[in-house]
Amino acid sequence: MTHPGDLSGKIAVVTGAAGAIGSATSLMLLSRGASVVAVDRPGADFSELHGAAGAGASLHATHADASQEADVAAYVAEAVKVFGRIDVFFNNAGVEGVVAPIPDYPLAAFEQVLQVNVVGVFLGLKHVIPAMVKGGGGSIVNMSSVAGLIGSPGLSAYVASKHAVIGLTRTAAIECGPQNIRVNCVNPGPIESRMMRSIEAGAAPASPQVVHDQFAQRIPLGRYGRCEEVASMVAFLAGDEARYLTGGVFVIDGGMTTS
Ligand SMILES: NC(=O)c1ccc[n+]([C@@H]2O[C@H](COP(=O)([O-])OP(=O)(O)OC[C@H]3O[C@@H](n4cnc5c(N)ncnc54)[C@H](O)[C@@H]3O)[C@@H](O)[C@H]2O)c1
């Protein structure tokens, strides 16, 4: 009988793995026995992840632009070449864009957010699903957000993109169920991270802490979440204890969206 949470023998691919949530999740998957292919954009620095994982970790890092099809095909092929198959896919890479009301939101910035957060997630699904089918099935976790459930002033592109991820998740879950592939998404509220510092500063350059405190006041548990708390949810969804979960929208927000 396997230990609860045990991911021994599983091969996981994590995009955005040099970032806050991606690196915390990569480390958690490794700690539970999985092998991890860490993917992040060209130029991203994996040294912190390598350092935290330690020598001898079953970790392979590679650079790829998750929003470009040739790069996605390449990281999927590389993962299969290095570890033989893909059992778990955390489709996590994302960008926040700028903070501006819709009339002032630059089209190029809007398109860039959709290119990474929607096209990138779509391309990940498109290329990982066939690899998972060859391996007999697996678990995919797409990264959405509470911004996939509610509006947020100044964040039109981000909100639109994260709503789209829920639609992609539900559609992929229906398509892939018969192939023994589960597809869920996670929807974190504000997490203590670079991305939230960027959004706070974008909303109020002179007083980002005020924005932080306003967000925190909307959260019944009274604080932002931590990367490890999101990682726990992803690790659970990745594993066999979640074998009957698919098409789900897993909110992890300290209660923020309950009112
Ligand atoms: N931080 C939060 O509060 C929060 C809340 C809800 C959802 N999310 C989502 O979680 C995910 C991770 O966010 P984070 O907080 O760790 O941010 P982060 O900026 O620390 O990490 C995102 C990572 O994605 C990478 N990335 C961006 N574009 C890429 C591309 N085209 N190809 C490959 N990699 C690319 C970045 O280099 C970065 O390492 C994002 O999808 C984000 O929208 C974050």
Ligand as a Chemical Component Dictionary entry (heavy atoms), coordinates in Angstrom:
data_LIG
# 
_chem_comp.id                   LIG 
_chem_comp.type                 NON-POLYMER 
_chem_comp.pdbx_formal_charge   0 
_chem_comp.three_letter_code    LIG 
# 
loop_
_chem_comp_atom.comp_id 
_chem_comp_atom.atom_id 
_chem_comp_atom.alt_atom_id 
_chem_comp_atom.type_symbol 
_chem_comp_atom.charge 
_chem_comp_atom.model_Cartn_x 
_chem_comp_atom.model_Cartn_y 
_chem_comp_atom.model_Cartn_z 
_chem_comp_atom.pdbx_ordinal 
LIG N1  N1  N 0  0.993  34.839 -7.329  1  
LIG C1  C1  C 0  -0.322 34.817 -7.172  2  
LIG O1  O1  O 0  -0.886 35.471 -6.289  3  
LIG C2  C2  C 0  -1.163 33.972 -8.090  4  
LIG C3  C3  C 0  -2.518 33.769 -7.786  5  
LIG C4  C4  C 0  -3.298 33.009 -8.631  6  
LIG C5  C5  C 0  -2.743 32.439 -9.762  7  
LIG N2  N2  N 1  -1.432 32.646 -10.040 8  
LIG C6  C6  C 0  -0.897 32.030 -11.238 9  
LIG O2  O2  O 0  0.110  31.111 -10.869 10 
LIG C7  C7  C 0  1.053  30.980 -11.929 11 
LIG C8  C8  C 0  2.452  31.163 -11.373 12 
LIG O3  O3  O 0  2.534  32.477 -10.854 13 
LIG P1  P1  P 0  3.673  32.930 -9.817  14 
LIG O4  O4  O 0  3.043  33.701 -8.767  15 
LIG O5  O5  O -1 4.527  31.788 -9.469  16 
LIG O6  O6  O 0  4.443  33.981 -10.755 17 
LIG P2  P2  P 0  5.960  34.042 -11.210 18 
LIG O7  O7  O 0  6.099  35.218 -12.088 19 
LIG O8  O8  O 0  6.834  33.906 -10.019 20 
LIG O9  O9  O 0  6.107  32.696 -12.044 21 
LIG C9  C9  C 0  5.627  32.574 -13.346 22 
LIG C10 C10 C 0  6.698  31.876 -14.151 23 
LIG O10 O10 O 0  6.206  31.661 -15.474 24 
LIG C11 C11 C 0  7.272  31.924 -16.354 25 
LIG N3  N3  N 0  6.777  32.280 -17.665 26 
LIG C12 C12 C 0  6.111  33.398 -18.031 27 
LIG N4  N4  N 0  5.887  33.393 -19.335 28 
LIG C13 C13 C 0  6.418  32.252 -19.832 29 
LIG C14 C14 C 0  6.510  31.682 -21.113 30 
LIG N5  N5  N 0  6.017  32.302 -22.185 31 
LIG N6  N6  N 0  7.125  30.493 -21.245 32 
LIG C15 C15 C 0  7.648  29.850 -20.180 33 
LIG N7  N7  N 0  7.590  30.345 -18.931 34 
LIG C16 C16 C 0  6.983  31.534 -18.774 35 
LIG C17 C17 C 0  8.039  33.068 -15.713 36 
LIG O11 O11 O 0  9.367  33.162 -16.227 37 
LIG C18 C18 C 0  7.968  32.709 -14.257 38 
LIG O12 O12 O 0  9.079  31.961 -13.830 39 
LIG C19 C19 C 0  0.657  32.016 -12.991 40 
LIG O13 O13 O 0  -0.093 31.375 -14.009 41 
LIG C20 C20 C 0  -0.210 32.971 -12.200 42 
LIG O14 O14 O 0  -1.117 33.652 -13.038 43 
LIG C21 C21 C 0  -0.631 33.380 -9.231  44 
# 
loop_
_chem_comp_bond.comp_id 
_chem_comp_bond.atom_id_1 
_chem_comp_bond.atom_id_2 
_chem_comp_bond.value_order 
_chem_comp_bond.pdbx_ordinal 
LIG N1  C1  SING 1  
LIG C1  O1  DOUB 2  
LIG C1  C2  SING 3  
LIG C2  C3  SING 4  
LIG C2  C21 DOUB 5  
LIG C3  C4  DOUB 6  
LIG C4  C5  SING 7  
LIG C5  N2  DOUB 8  
LIG N2  C6  SING 9  
LIG N2  C21 SING 10 
LIG C6  O2  SING 11 
LIG C6  C20 SING 12 
LIG O2  C7  SING 13 
LIG C7  C8  SING 14 
LIG C7  C19 SING 15 
LIG C8  O3  SING 16 
LIG O3  P1  SING 17 
LIG P1  O4  DOUB 18 
LIG P1  O5  SING 19 
LIG P1  O6  SING 20 
LIG O6  P2  SING 21 
LIG P2  O7  DOUB 22 
LIG P2  O8  SING 23 
LIG P2  O9  SING 24 
LIG O9  C9  SING 25 
LIG C9  C10 SING 26 
LIG C10 O10 SING 27 
LIG C10 C18 SING 28 
LIG O10 C11 SING 29 
LIG C11 N3  SING 30 
LIG C11 C17 SING 31 
LIG N3  C12 SING 32 
LIG N3  C16 SING 33 
LIG C12 N4  DOUB 34 
LIG N4  C13 SING 35 
LIG C13 C14 SING 36 
LIG C13 C16 DOUB 37 
LIG C14 N5  SING 38 
LIG C14 N6  DOUB 39 
LIG N6  C15 SING 40 
LIG C15 N7  DOUB 41 
LIG N7  C16 SING 42 
LIG C17 O11 SING 43 
LIG C17 C18 SING 44 
LIG C18 O12 SING 45 
LIG C19 O13 SING 46 
LIG C19 C20 SING 47 
LIG C20 O14 SING 48 
# 
